[in-house]
Amino acid sequence: MPLRRPVRTALAAAVVALLSATAAACGDAGQLQSAGPTRTADSPARLWPDLRPASSPAYPYDVATRETVKGLTVPGGDIRRIDPVDIVEAELRAHPTDYGSKGAFHATVDRMRECRPGGDRAKCPLLKPYYRDLTGDGRPDLTLGFRLYPTNQTAVRVYTVEGGHLVQVLADNDAIMGVELAGRALIERNPADISGYEYRTTWEWDPGQRAMVFSRDEYLHTGGGRGNRKAAPSAHSSARASAAPAPSPSAS
């Protein structure tokens, strides 16, 4: 993101100039000081007005996913009464291409057995469930996360209840550094390919699509590192570069 560095540099210079001006003003007995000549405003310059518009998107953005979970009932319409282990196992059965013996996440099936009573909880891939109203209907929704073995990715899922049915309204797989809930939005933090940077992907509830919709993908400097390698495009993908995730969702 080299184009953002001059903006940050200019902002820092402006702050320094403002502090210097404030300090100078404090040294005078209330006298007005000239701020110098006013810079002429430049209107936005449109480049290449004759450029032919692109006919297709550059990246296949999955802006929304929605799927009714089969084989499960919601007792009393209360999502808290459904065992999260049952929910994950329903997904494993529904998607054999991903979780079968030849699937990319085949080892997840064996690990899920450790989540049952008598299993080794240290080997269970299911993370702590979080409940918060993300759809605005006044009822709690469920945010789930589970590791996708043998990869370094983590599955992030959001479920709601509609008409007594459990509905998955967000499904994303990625290398995860952390997850946050903010209002009706879910924010994922993912490792970037440059030390000192990270991706932050935001999903927000869309009443029209009845799903958590991909809304923003940021490539942010977080401090440290030597930004001397070429940055990758900030395009969302369900399979970014693998890195050991350490999910840390925030509960309400």
C-alpha positions in Angstrom: 0.0 0.0 0.0 2.7 2.6 -0.9 0.1 5.1 -2.0 -1.1 5.6 1.6 2.3 6.5 3.0 2.4 10.1 1.7 -1.0 10.7 3.1 0.1 9.4 6.5 3.3 11.5 6.3 1.4 14.6 5.4 -1.0 14.0 8.3 1.9 13.6 10.7 3.5 16.8 9.3 0.2 18.7 9.7 -0.1 17.5 13.4 3.5 18.7 14.1 2.8 22.0 12.4 -0.4 22.4 14.5 1.4 21.7 17.7 4.2 24.1 16.8 1.8 26.8 16.0 0.0 26.2 19.3 3.3 26.4 21.2 4.2 29.7 19.5 0.8 31.2 20.2 1.2 30.3 23.9 4.4 32.4 23.9 2.6 35.5 22.8 0.3 37.7 24.8 -2.8 37.0 22.9 -1.6 38.4 19.6 -2.9 37.0 16.4 -0.4 35.1 14.2 -0.4 34.8 10.4 -1.0 31.2 9.2 0.6 32.0 5.9 -0.9 32.0 2.4 -3.9 29.8 1.8 -3.2 26.9 -0.6 -5.4 26.8 -3.7 -7.8 23.9 -3.6 -7.3 21.3 -6.3 -10.4 19.6 -7.8 -10.2 15.8 -8.3 -8.5 14.9 -11.6 -10.2 12.2 -13.6 -7.7 10.0 -15.3 -8.2 8.2 -18.6 -11.8 9.3 -19.2 -11.9 7.2 -22.4 -10.8 4.0 -20.6 -13.1 1.1 -21.5 -15.0 -0.1 -18.3 -14.2 -3.6 -17.1 -16.9 -6.1 -18.0 -16.2 -8.5 -15.1 -14.8 -8.2 -11.6 -11.1 -8.8 -10.9 -11.8 -11.1 -8.0 -14.6 -13.5 -7.2 -16.0 -11.9 -4.1 -18.3 -14.0 -2.1 -20.2 -11.1 -0.6 -22.8 -13.3 1.2 -23.5 -16.9 2.1 -26.7 -18.3 3.3 -27.7 -22.0 4.0 -30.4 -23.7 6.1 -28.8 -26.4 8.3 -30.4 -29.7 7.7 -31.1 -32.4 10.3 -31.3 -30.0 13.3 -34.2 -28.5 15.1 -34.2 -25.4 17.3 -36.0 -26.2 20.6 -38.3 -23.3 21.4 -36.5 -21.2 18.8 -33.7 -20.7 21.3 -30.3 -21.0 19.5 -28.6 -21.4 22.9 -30.3 -24.8 23.3 -28.5 -26.3 20.3 -25.2 -28.1 20.9 -22.5 -26.4 18.9 -20.9 -29.8 18.3 -24.1 -31.0 16.6 -24.0 -27.9 14.4 -20.4 -28.5 13.2 -21.0 -32.2 12.7 -24.0 -31.3 10.5 -21.7 -29.2 8.3 -19.2 -32.1 8.1 -22.0 -34.3 6.8 -23.4 -31.8 4.4 -20.0 -31.1 2.7 -18.2 -34.3 2.0 -16.1 -32.7 -0.7 -14.4 -30.6 2.0 -14.4 -33.0 4.9 -14.3 -36.4 3.2 -11.2 -38.6 3.1 -9.9 -36.7 0.1 -11.1 -33.3 1.2 -8.8 -30.4 2.2 -10.1 -30.5 5.8 -10.5 -34.3 6.2 -8.7 -34.4 9.6 -11.3 -32.2 11.1 -13.8 -35.1 11.2 -11.6 -37.3 13.5 -10.8 -34.3 15.7 -14.5 -33.5 16.2 -14.9 -36.8 18.0 -12.7 -35.4 20.8 -15.4 -32.8 21.4 -17.8 -35.4 22.7 -17.9 -36.6 26.4 -14.9 -38.7 27.2 -12.8 -37.2 24.4 -9.6 -35.2 24.7 -10.8 -31.6 24.9 -7.3 -30.4 24.1 -7.6 -32.0 20.6 -11.2 -30.7 20.0 -11.1 -28.2 17.1 -14.2 -26.4 18.3 -13.6 -22.9 19.8 -15.8 -21.2 22.5 -19.2 -20.2 21.1 -20.3 -16.6 21.4 -23.9 -15.4 21.4 -24.9 -11.9 20.3 -27.8 -10.3 18.3 -26.2 -9.6 14.9 -29.4 -9.5 12.9 -31.3 -6.9 14.9 -34.3 -9.1 15.7 -33.7 -8.9 19.4 -32.6 -12.5 19.8 -29.1 -13.8 20.2 -27.3 -15.3 17.2 -24.4 -17.7 17.3 -20.8 -17.1 16.2 -18.8 -20.3 15.9 -15.2 -21.0 15.1 -13.4 -24.3 14.6 -10.0 -25.3 13.3 -9.7 -26.9 9.9 -7.2 -29.7 10.1 -4.7 -30.5 8.7 -4.4 -26.9 7.5 -3.7 -23.7 9.5 -7.1 -22.2 8.7 -10.0 -21.6 10.9 -13.7 -21.7 10.0 -15.8 -18.7 11.1 -19.6 -19.3 11.0 -22.6 -17.2 12.1 -26.0 -18.8 12.6 -29.5 -17.3 13.2 -33.0 -18.8 13.7 -35.7 -18.2 11.2 -39.1 -19.9 11.4 -37.8 -22.5 13.7 -34.9 -23.4 11.3 -31.2 -22.9 12.0 -29.8 -20.8 9.2 -26.1 -20.2 8.5 -25.6 -16.6 7.5 -21.8 -16.4 7.3 -19.2 -18.9 6.3 -15.6 -18.0 5.9 -12.4 -20.0 6.1 -9.1 -18.2 6.6 -5.9 -18.0 8.5 -7.1 -16.1 11.6 -5.3 -13.9 14.1 -8.4 -12.8 15.8 -12.1 -12.1 15.6 -14.1 -9.2 17.0 -17.8 -8.4 17.2 -18.7 -4.8 16.9 -22.4 -3.9 16.8 -23.9 -6.0 14.1 -20.5 -6.5 12.4 -17.9 -9.2 12.6 -14.3 -8.3 12.0 -11.6 -10.8 11.1 -7.9 -10.1 11.5 -5.7 -12.1 9.2 -1.9 -12.2 8.8 -0.5 -10.4 5.8 2.6 -11.4 3.7 4.7 -8.5 5.2 5.9 -8.3 8.7 4.1 -5.5 10.6 1.0 -5.6 8.5 -2.3 -7.4 8.7 -5.6 -7.8 6.8 -8.9 -6.8 8.5 -12.1 -8.1 6.9 -15.5 -6.8 8.0 -18.8 -8.6 7.6 -22.1 -6.8 8.3 -25.7 -7.9 8.6 -27.7 -7.0 5.4 -31.5 -7.1 5.9 -32.0 -7.3 2.2 -29.9 -10.4 1.6 -30.6 -11.9 5.1 -27.0 -12.6 5.6 -23.7 -11.3 6.9 -22.3 -9.4 3.8 -18.6 -8.8 3.1 -18.3 -5.0 3.3 -14.6 -4.1 3.8 -11.1 -5.4 3.4 -8.3 -3.3 4.9 -4.5 -3.8 4.7 -3.2 -2.1 7.8 0.2 -1.3 9.3 0.3 -2.6 12.8 3.9 -1.6 13.8 7.3 -3.2 13.5 8.5 -5.2 10.6 10.5 -4.1 7.6 8.0 -3.3 4.8 10.5 -4.2 2.0 8.5 -6.9 0.2 5.9 -6.3 -2.4 2.4 -6.3 -0.9 -0.3 -8.6 -2.1 -3.6 -7.2 -3.4 -6.1 -6.6 -0.6 -8.7 -8.9 -2.1 -10.8 -11.2 0.1 -10.3 -14.9 -0.4 -11.4 -17.9 1.6 -7.8 -19.3 1.4 -5.3 -16.6 2.1 -1.7 -17.4 3.0 -1.5 -20.0 5.7 -0.3 -19.0 9.1 -0.8 -20.4 12.6 -4.0 -18.8 13.7 -4.8 -17.7 17.3 -8.5 -16.8 17.3 -9.6 -14.4 20.0 -13.2 -13.5 19.6 -14.6 -10.8 22.0 -17.8 -11.6 23.8 -20.5 -9.1 24.5 
